[in-house]
């Protein structure tokens, strides 16, 4: 992320918005990519996020936080709207993706990967079992690199609430970490 971020997204200055877009494109695309299973979908949603940001730029309040946290808030809303409206499409895509992975030549390799990644699946399962509020704060801080204050802004909650939710999420995942370490050693041995 650049250090010379603008204090507000320029709404009426096309050149200024182009600079704003270039400064934040990689961060927003990374945010979306981590939450989708298609590069084309990630690109489309990223474009939708910046279009929404352009449309809502008049409502940006620099006193409430950094532009990236504001963009992540918009990104969460755009992603939620997309996934609410396309549940059947996502199910069809996941069925197709699963069939592509299971061709005759790769069955043994895939079975080996599934066995070696048991700890990662356990951690993912534990992550998925977290309530949405805990998972949202954890993802914004641990995965997307926001500060607790920025995550709180993106979620529309207080910093104290975000700290409590982050603590609870980490505590819920803590029991998986020792198992993950030993399973990762087994994964490294299987990979060599």
N, C-alpha and C positions, 0 to 999 in steps of 0.2 A: 504494500500500500504506500502511496506517495506521502511525503511529509508535508507538502504544500497544498493541502486540500482546500478547495474553496469553502467559504463559510455557508454558502447556500447554493443550491442548484440554480443556475441562471435560466429564467423562464423565457425571456424575450430576446435573448442574445444567442443566435444559432451557433456562433463560433465559441461562445462561453460554454454552451451546453455540450458541444463537441469535446471540449477539453474535459469537462466534468465526466462525460461518458467514457473517454479514454482512461481517465484516472481510476475509475471504479469498475470498468468492464470485467477485468480478470477476477476481481473479488466476487462480483455478482454471478459471473458464469461458474466459478468454483462452487459457490453456494448452491446454485441450481443443479449442477452436475452431480454433486454428492447426494442429491435427492431424487434423481431420475435415472432411468436405465437406457436412455437414448440420447446420443449426441445431437441429433436433429431436434428432438423435443427440448433439450436444454437450450439450444440456440434460439428456438422460437419463444420459449418462456423468458429468456433473458431479454429479448427484444420487447416482449410485452411488459416486462418490469420497467425498462427504461421509458417506454411510451407512457406508462402509468405515472412514472416519476415526472415526466415532462408535463403531463396533464395536471398533476397535483403539486407542482413546484411552488405555486403561490401559497400553499398551505404549510410549507416547510418552515419550522421555527428553530433557528440555530441555537436558541437558549436551551432547547430540550436535548441536544446532543449532536454527535458527529453525523455528517451526511451518510456515512456507510451504515450506521445503525438505522437511519431512516430508510435507506434503500433495502436493508434486510427485512424491515417491517413490511414494506411494499412487496418484497419477494415472497415472504410467507403468505401474504394474502393472495397474490397471484397464483402461487402453487396450490394453495388450498382450494381456490375456485376451480382451477384446472382439474384437480383430482376428484373433486365432488362431481364435476360434470362429465367425467370420462371413466367411470369405474369399469364399465363393460369393455371399453377399448383397452384399458390396462390389463384386464384379465386375458384378453385375446393375445396381446403382445407377449405377456409372460408365458402363455402356453406355447406360442411359436418359438420364443427364445429357448424354452426348455427342450423342445424337440431338436433344435439345431445343435445343442450341446451333446446329445446322446446318439451320435452316429456310431456305426458298428466299429470303426477303428479306434475310437477314443473311450469306449466303455471302461476298460481296465484302468486307464489313467484317471478318469473321473472318479471311479470308486476309490482309488488311492487318495485323491485330493479330499474327498468327502471324509474319509477316515482320519486323515492327517489334520483336518481343520475342525475337529470336534470342539476344541476350546473356543475357537472363534465363533462357532455357532452358539455355544452356550452363552458367551458374552453378548452376542447379538440378540439372543432370546431374552436375556435379562434386560438388555436395553429396550427391547420392544415391550417388555412387561411393565416398564416404568410408565407412570401416568403421563399424559401429554404435557402437562405443565412442567414436570421434572425433566422430561426428555427434551423439551424445547430449550430450556435454560442450559442443560448440559451440552446439547449440540452447538448452540450459539457460542458458548465459551470454549469448550474443549475441541470442537471440530473446526468452527469458523474463526476462532481466534479473537472474538470480541471480549472486551472487558465486561465485568459483571454489570457495570453501569450502562454500557452500550446494549448489552443483552436485555436488561430491564427496559430500556427505552424501546427496543425493537418489539418487545412483548407487551408494552403498555402497562408495566407493573413497577413497583418501587424497587430500589436497589436492595433494600433489606429483604424483601420477598424473594428477589432473585438469588441472594446469598443463601437463604434458607433452602430454597428449592435445589440449588446446586449442591449444597451439603448433603441433603437427603438423597439425591441421585447418586452422588459418589459413594455414599455409605451403602446404598443398595447394590452397587456394582462391586464393592470392595471384596466380597467373599469369592468372587470369580477370579480375581487377579492371581492368587497363588496357583490355581489350576491352569490358568492360561500360560504361565511361565513354563511349567513342566511340559505342557502340551506343545508349546512353541519349540522346545528342545527336540521333542519327537518329530515335529514337522521339519525342523532343520536337518535331522538325520535322514528322514525320508526323502528330502529334496536332493541330498548329495549322492 
